[in-house]
Amino acid sequence: MVRTDYHDQSFDAFAYNKNGDLAEAENQHVKLRLERDKTGQIIREWQDYDWAAKEYDESGSCTRITSRFGADIRMERNEMGQIIELAACRNNKRQWTAQMDYNSLGQETRRLVSGNVCSQFEYDQIGRPIYHTVGLQEYPAGGERGFRRHRYEWGINAQLKRVTNELAGGSVIYSYDSFGHLAGSKTNQFEELFRNTDEVGNLYERKDRSDRIYGAGSRLEQSGISHMSQRNHDQPGRQEEKKAPAGTRFFYDEEGNLTKKTEANGEQWFYAYYGNGMLKKVVKPDRSGVYFQYDPFGRRIEKAVSIEGSEQSFSKAEAGVPPEEDSWKRLVMAGSKGQAGINRIPVWKR
């Protein structure tokens, strides 16, 4: 594939070297260039004028990562290729280090980081973690000097049954449904959280599955429904004695992307997308905006936030909906010099 064009004028373009390896990638936001060694491994990636570089050992494992911004991460590996020491350096001096030990199955059993903080794991015979402690190196699991001491108990089919916090003295017990899915948890104080699923895997928070409504394709249409609003929904002919909040409602476009969320208190969130389906912009209830940009590989390269009240609506191109749609017309303000009579004040803090 060398190029993809989308309906919103965005695009992704790719170029390859004579060996068929990807050499360049570009979209409307940024151009990437990849430098490779004789074996085809990427040794430097350029993002416009910025770069990140990698060095490898004889077996092809990465041993060092550097960048134009001063990053210098060095890795030492054992004969199995596992990282046994990780260091962040500046001016060839180690500013932070981590040392790792492994068992015969390749599982990490110990990690010692700067400050003499030590994390240790114990496993059962089939490789499941059963004990985790974090503390100072000289007192890895001891008394007041310990930071974390958790014990894990397992049931059939590798289901986690209980997690005990030996420092705080509490525990969490987990329960599962007949399909093996996590169904709920309970603490020592008898606080219960439920995670129920129906036959097709839709999630609910209550046992009676009355708190959410799903539409076609398992799209969540409504959540946080109270018992009273559910009764009124089930009996539409009955006069409501008290109007209860109907929960949060969700609206989607024809491609299944979430475009609007209306909370129980009436606050609204709006969402817009690029032609390739990546999230482009979010307008929050205070009418501040959050704007995202990505590289051709889908990695986010920029997040910009506008001030409160600066985003009154999306432009038609951003919204991706016809102007006559009611949910968007309510946000259109007349008398602006902006696009199509929409009042937008794009003040961005970059």
C-alpha positions in Angstrom: 0.0 0.0 0.0 1.4 3.4 -1.0 -1.4 5.8 -0.2 -4.9 6.1 1.3 -7.1 9.2 0.9 -10.1 9.9 3.2 -13.3 11.9 2.8 -12.0 14.7 5.1 -8.9 15.4 2.9 -6.6 13.6 5.3 -4.3 10.9 3.9 -1.6 8.3 4.7 1.2 7.8 2.3 4.1 5.3 2.4 7.3 4.7 0.5 9.6 1.6 0.4 13.2 0.9 -0.3 14.5 -1.6 -2.9 14.2 -4.5 -0.4 10.5 -3.7 0.2 11.1 -2.3 3.7 9.1 0.7 4.7 11.4 3.8 4.3 9.0 6.8 4.6 5.5 7.6 5.8 3.6 10.8 5.7 0.2 12.3 6.5 -1.3 15.8 6.8 0.5 16.3 10.1 4.0 14.9 9.9 6.5 13.1 7.7 8.5 10.1 9.0 11.7 8.7 7.6 13.3 5.4 8.7 17.0 4.6 8.5 18.0 0.9 8.6 21.2 -1.1 8.9 22.3 -3.9 6.6 20.0 -6.4 8.4 17.0 -4.2 7.9 16.6 -3.1 11.6 15.6 0.5 12.2 18.5 2.4 13.6 17.0 5.9 13.4 13.5 7.3 13.0 13.0 10.9 11.9 9.9 12.9 12.6 10.3 16.0 10.6 13.5 17.4 12.3 13.3 15.3 15.4 14.8 11.8 15.7 15.1 8.7 17.9 17.9 6.2 17.4 18.5 2.6 18.5 21.7 0.4 18.8 21.7 -3.4 18.8 24.0 -6.2 19.9 25.1 -9.1 17.8 21.9 -11.1 18.4 19.8 -8.1 17.2 18.5 -7.1 20.6 18.2 -3.4 21.4 20.9 -2.2 23.8 20.5 1.6 23.6 17.9 4.3 22.7 18.8 7.9 22.2 17.0 11.0 20.9 17.5 14.6 19.8 15.9 15.7 23.0 18.7 14.1 25.1 17.2 10.7 26.0 19.8 8.0 26.6 18.5 4.7 27.8 20.9 1.8 28.0 20.1 -1.9 28.4 22.2 -4.9 29.4 20.8 -8.3 28.5 21.6 -11.9 29.5 22.2 -14.8 27.2 18.4 -15.3 26.8 18.0 -11.7 25.6 16.2 -10.6 28.8 17.0 -7.1 30.2 19.0 -7.5 33.4 19.9 -3.8 33.8 18.2 -0.7 32.6 19.8 2.8 33.0 18.7 6.3 32.1 21.9 8.4 31.5 22.8 12.0 31.1 26.3 13.1 29.9 27.3 9.4 30.3 26.4 9.4 33.9 23.7 7.1 35.2 20.8 9.1 36.7 18.4 6.1 37.3 18.9 2.3 37.2 16.9 -0.8 37.5 18.3 -4.4 37.9 16.1 -7.4 37.2 16.4 -11.1 38.1 14.4 -14.0 36.4 13.5 -17.6 37.2 13.9 -20.5 34.9 10.5 -19.8 33.2 11.6 -16.2 32.3 9.4 -14.6 34.9 10.7 -11.5 36.7 11.4 -12.4 40.4 13.2 -9.3 41.6 13.6 -5.7 40.5 15.9 -3.3 42.3 15.6 0.4 41.3 17.4 3.6 42.4 16.8 4.5 46.0 17.2 0.8 47.0 13.6 0.1 46.4 13.1 -3.6 45.8 10.1 -5.4 44.2 9.9 -9.2 44.5 7.5 -11.7 43.0 6.9 -15.4 44.0 5.1 -17.8 41.8 3.4 -21.2 42.1 4.4 -24.3 40.2 2.5 -23.4 37.1 3.8 -19.8 37.0 1.0 -17.8 38.7 2.0 -15.0 41.0 1.2 -15.8 44.6 3.2 -13.1 46.6 4.4 -9.6 45.8 6.3 -7.3 48.1 7.8 -3.9 47.6 10.2 -2.4 50.2 13.7 -1.2 50.8 16.4 -3.6 49.7 17.5 -4.4 53.3 13.8 -4.8 54.4 12.0 -6.0 51.3 9.0 -7.3 53.2 9.5 -6.1 56.6 7.1 -4.3 58.9 6.8 -0.5 58.7 9.5 -0.3 56.1 7.4 -2.3 53.6 5.5 -0.4 50.9 3.4 -3.3 49.6 2.8 -6.9 50.6 0.0 -8.7 48.6 -0.8 -12.4 48.6 -2.8 -14.0 45.7 -5.0 -17.1 45.9 -6.1 -18.9 42.8 -9.0 -21.2 41.9 -9.8 -23.5 39.0 -9.2 -22.4 35.5 -6.6 -19.8 36.7 -9.3 -17.7 38.3 -8.1 -15.2 40.9 -10.0 -15.9 44.1 -8.6 -13.5 46.7 -6.0 -10.7 47.0 -4.9 -10.1 50.6 -3.2 -6.9 51.6 -1.0 -8.0 54.5 0.0 -4.5 55.4 -3.5 -3.0 55.7 -5.1 -6.2 56.8 -7.8 -6.3 54.2 -8.7 -8.6 51.3 -10.7 -8.6 48.1 -12.7 -11.7 47.1 -13.6 -12.2 43.4 -16.6 -14.2 42.0 -17.2 -15.5 38.5 -20.2 -16.5 36.4 -20.9 -19.9 34.8 -18.9 -18.8 31.7 -15.8 -18.0 33.8 -16.2 -14.2 33.4 -15.4 -11.9 36.4 -18.8 -11.2 38.0 -18.1 -9.2 41.1 -15.8 -8.4 44.0 -16.3 -8.0 47.8 -14.0 -6.5 50.4 -13.9 -7.1 54.1 -16.3 -4.2 54.6 -18.9 -6.0 52.4 -18.6 -3.4 49.6 -19.7 -5.2 46.5 -19.0 -4.4 42.8 -20.7 -6.3 40.1 -19.7 -6.9 36.5 -22.5 -8.9 34.9 -22.7 -9.9 31.3 -25.6 -11.0 29.1 -25.5 -13.8 26.5 -23.6 -11.6 24.0 -21.1 -10.2 26.4 -22.7 -6.8 27.2 -21.6 -5.4 30.6 -23.9 -4.4 33.4 -23.2 -3.1 36.9 -26.4 -4.5 38.6 -27.4 -8.1 39.0 -30.8 -7.5 37.3 -29.0 -5.8 34.3 -31.4 -2.9 34.4 -28.8 -0.1 34.6 -27.8 -0.1 30.9 -29.4 -0.3 27.5 -27.5 -1.6 24.5 -28.5 -1.2 20.8 -27.6 -3.0 17.6 -24.0 -4.2 17.5 -23.8 -4.0 21.3 -23.5 -0.2 21.2 -24.0 1.3 24.6 -27.0 3.7 24.3 -27.7 4.5 28.0 -26.0 3.8 31.3 -26.5 4.7 34.9 -30.3 4.2 34.7 -32.0 4.4 38.1 -34.5 1.9 39.3 -37.3 4.5 39.1 -36.5 5.6 35.5 -36.4 1.9 34.5 -39.9 1.3 35.9 -41.2 4.3 34.0 -39.5 3.0 30.9 -41.1 -0.4 31.3 -44.6 1.2 32.0 -44.8 4.2 29.6 -48.5 4.6 30.2 -48.1 5.2 33.9 -47.9 8.7 35.2 -44.5 9.5 36.7 -44.8 10.2 40.4 -41.2 11.6 40.5 -39.0 12.3 37.6 -35.8 10.4 38.0 -32.5 10.9 36.1 -32.4 8.8 33.0 -28.7 8.2 33.2 -26.1 9.0 30.5 -27.1 8.7 26.8 -24.7 7.9 24.0 -25.1 8.8 20.2 -23.1 7.4 17.3 -22.5 8.1 13.6 -23.1 5.6 10.8 -19.6 4.2 11.2 -20.2 3.4 14.9 -18.1 6.3 16.3 -19.3 8.0 19.5 -20.3 11.5 18.5 -22.2 12.8 21.6 -22.6 11.9 25.2 -25.4 13.5 27.3 -25.0 13.0 31.1 -27.9 12.8 33.5 -27.4 16.4 34.6 -27.7 17.6 31.0 -24.0 18.2 30.4 -23.0 17.3 26.9 -19.7 16.0 25.4 -19.1 16.1 21.6 -16.6 14.0 19.6 -15.2 14.3 16.1 -13.0 11.9 14.1 -10.5 11.9 11.3 -11.4 10.0 8.1 -9.4 7.0 9.3 -11.5 6.8 12.5 -8.9 8.2 14.9 -10.3 10.6 17.5 -9.7 14.2 16.3 -11.4 16.5 18.9 -13.4 16.5 22.1 -15.6 19.4 23.2 -16.3 19.3 26.9 -19.3 20.7 28.7 -17.5 23.9 29.6 -16.9 24.3 25.8 -13.2 23.9 26.1 -11.7 21.6 23.5 -9.1 18.9 23.3 -7.5 18.4 19.9 -5.3 15.4 18.8 -2.9 14.7 16.0 -1.3 11.4 15.0 1.5 10.2 12.8 0.9 7.8 9.9 1.3 4.8 12.2 -1.5 6.0 14.5 0.8 7.2 17.3 -0.4 10.4 19.0 2.1 13.2 18.4 0.2 16.2 19.8 -2.5 17.1 22.3 -3.7 20.7 22.4 -6.2 22.1 24.9 -8.3 25.3 24.3 -9.6 27.6 27.0 -13.0 27.3 28.6 -15.8 28.7 26.3 -13.7 28.9 23.2 -15.4 26.0 21.4 -19.0 26.6 20.6 -19.4 23.9 18.0 -17.6 21.8 15.4 -17.3 22.9 11.8 -19.3 20.8 9.4 -16.1 19.0 8.4 -15.2 18.2 12.0 -18.7 17.1 12.9 -19.0 14.8 10.0 -22.8 15.3 10.0 -25.2 17.3 7.8 -26.0 20.8 9.1 -29.7 20.1 9.5 -29.1 17.5 12.2 -30.8 18.8 15.4 -28.1 17.7 17.9 -25.6 20.0 16.2 -27.9 22.9 15.2 -28.4 23.7 18.9 -24.7 24.7 19.1 -24.6 26.9 16.0 -24.2 30.6 16.8 -25.0 33.3 14.2 -23.0 36.4 13.5 -19.5 34.8 13.5 -16.8 35.3 10.9 -15.9 31.6 11.3 -16.9 28.7 9.2 -20.5 28.4 8.0 -21.8 30.8 10.7 -20.4 28.8 13.5 -18.9 30.7 16.4 -15.4 29.2 17.1 -12.6 30.9 19.0 -9.6 28.6 18.4 -7.4 29.7 21.2 -5.0 26.8 21.8 -2.4 26.3 24.6 0.3 24.3 22.8 
